[in-house]
Amino acid sequence: MKLFKQFWFWFGLLLCPLLMIASIFNLGRFIGYTLVSEQSFLQAVHSSSIGIELVITLSLGVCATFEFLRSLRQAKVKFAKQGALSH
C-alpha cells in the first residue's frame, strides 16, 4: 500500500502538470476549430466527435489540476518534515 501511495504522490507531482498542459492545448485546438468553422459551437459539438473529446479534455484538466494541488500540499508537508529532521 505504501508503494502505491508513493507512486500516486510522484504521479501527481510530475505527470499531472503535463496532463494539464495537454488539456489546455487540446481546449485551444477545439476553440480554434470552432472559430474557423462555419458552424456555431453547438452545431459543431453535435455534428462531430468534438463533444465527447471536449468533455474528456475538460475532465482531464480539472482532475489533473486537483491531483497536482493535492500532491503539492503533501510535498510541502513531506519536505518540511525532512528539512526539520536534518537540522
C-alpha positions in Angstrom: 0.0 0.0 0.0 2.9 2.4 0.8 4.3 1.7 -2.7 1.0 2.7 -4.3 0.9 5.9 -2.2 4.4 6.8 -3.2 3.6 6.2 -6.9 0.5 8.3 -6.7 2.3 11.1 -5.0 5.0 11.3 -7.7 2.4 10.8 -10.4 0.5 13.8 -9.1 3.6 15.9 -8.7 5.3 15.1 -12.0 2.8 13.9 -14.6 -0.3 15.9 -13.7 1.3 19.2 -14.9 1.9 17.6 -18.2 -1.7 16.4 -18.4 -2.8 20.0 -17.5 -0.7 21.4 -20.4 -2.1 18.8 -22.8 -5.6 19.6 -21.7 -5.1 23.3 -22.2 -3.6 22.7 -25.6 -6.5 20.5 -26.7 -9.0 23.0 -25.4 -7.3 25.7 -27.5 -7.4 23.4 -30.5 -11.2 23.0 -30.0 -11.7 26.7 -29.7 -9.6 27.3 -32.8 -11.6 24.7 -34.7 -14.8 26.4 -33.6 -13.6 29.9 -34.6 -12.6 28.7 -38.1 -15.6 26.5 -38.7 -18.7 28.0 -40.3 -21.0 26.2 -37.9 -21.9 27.5 -34.5 -20.2 26.0 -31.5 -23.3 23.9 -30.5 -23.7 22.6 -34.1 -20.0 21.7 -34.3 -20.3 19.8 -31.0 -23.3 17.8 -32.0 -22.2 17.1 -35.6 -18.8 15.6 -34.8 -16.9 13.8 -32.1 -15.8 17.1 -30.6 -18.5 16.9 -27.8 -17.1 13.8 -26.1 -13.5 14.9 -26.7 -14.3 18.3 -25.1 -15.8 16.6 -22.1 -12.8 14.3 -21.7 -10.4 17.2 -22.1 -12.1 19.3 -19.5 -12.5 16.4 -17.1 -8.8 15.5 -17.5 -7.8 19.1 -16.9 -9.9 19.5 -13.8 -8.8 16.1 -12.3 -5.1 16.7 -13.1 -5.3 20.2 -11.5 -6.8 19.0 -8.3 -4.5 16.0 -8.1 -1.5 18.2 -8.7 -2.6 20.6 -5.9 -3.2 17.7 -3.5 0.3 16.3 -4.3 1.8 19.8 -3.9 0.3 20.2 -0.4 1.6 16.7 0.5 5.1 17.6 -0.8 5.2 20.8 1.3 4.4 18.8 4.4 6.7 15.9 3.5 9.7 18.0 2.6 9.2 20.4 5.5 9.4 17.3 7.9 12.6 16.1 6.2 14.1 19.6 6.4 13.2 19.8 10.1 14.7 16.4 10.8 18.0 17.3 9.1 18.6 20.4 11.2 
